[in-house]
């Protein structure tokens, strides 16, 4: 049997509602927002009101810039290049 549940947030501007369902990412609701979902078998559904992060808090993850390689990553040589340029006991390239 399948059941459904709908949550509508009615909270202050400094609060938010976290809606959770087993096996799925959490949904964050602000005042006036709603979320409806279905659940079955051993799934669990919950909702909790928590403090919202401050509005002035800067975005800690920069999603606009390209990731830069660390020095360790920058010096990695692909295996096929290493194999083509390797020598065994000084006898020349490895033959494969």
NORFENVEN-V817571 format. One record per backbone hydrogen bond with DSSP energy under -1.0 kcal/mol. NH is the residue of the N-H (numbers start at 0). CO is the residue of the C=O. E is the energy in kcal/mol with one decimal. If there is no record, write none. Layout:
# NORFENVEN-V817571
nh=NH co=CO e=E
nh=NH co=CO e=E
This chain:
# NORFENVEN-V817571
nh=2 co=38 e=-2.7
nh=4 co=36 e=-2.3
nh=6 co=34 e=-2.8
nh=8 co=32 e=-2.8
nh=14 co=11 e=-1.9
nh=15 co=49 e=-2.4
nh=16 co=28 e=-2.6
nh=17 co=47 e=-3.0
nh=18 co=26 e=-3.1
nh=19 co=45 e=-3.1
nh=21 co=43 e=-2.2
nh=23 co=20 e=-2.1
nh=26 co=18 e=-2.6
nh=28 co=16 e=-3.1
nh=31 co=8 e=-3.1
nh=32 co=29 e=-2.4
nh=34 co=6 e=-2.3
nh=36 co=4 e=-2.4
nh=38 co=2 e=-2.6
nh=42 co=39 e=-2.2
nh=45 co=19 e=-2.4
nh=47 co=17 e=-1.8
nh=49 co=15 e=-3.0
nh=51 co=13 e=-2.6
nh=56 co=53 e=-1.5
nh=62 co=60 e=-1.1
nh=73 co=69 e=-2.7
nh=74 co=70 e=-1.1
nh=75 co=72 e=-1.3
nh=81 co=77 e=-2.0
nh=82 co=78 e=-2.7
nh=83 co=79 e=-1.6
nh=84 co=80 e=-1.1
nh=87 co=91 e=-1.2
nh=90 co=87 e=-2.1
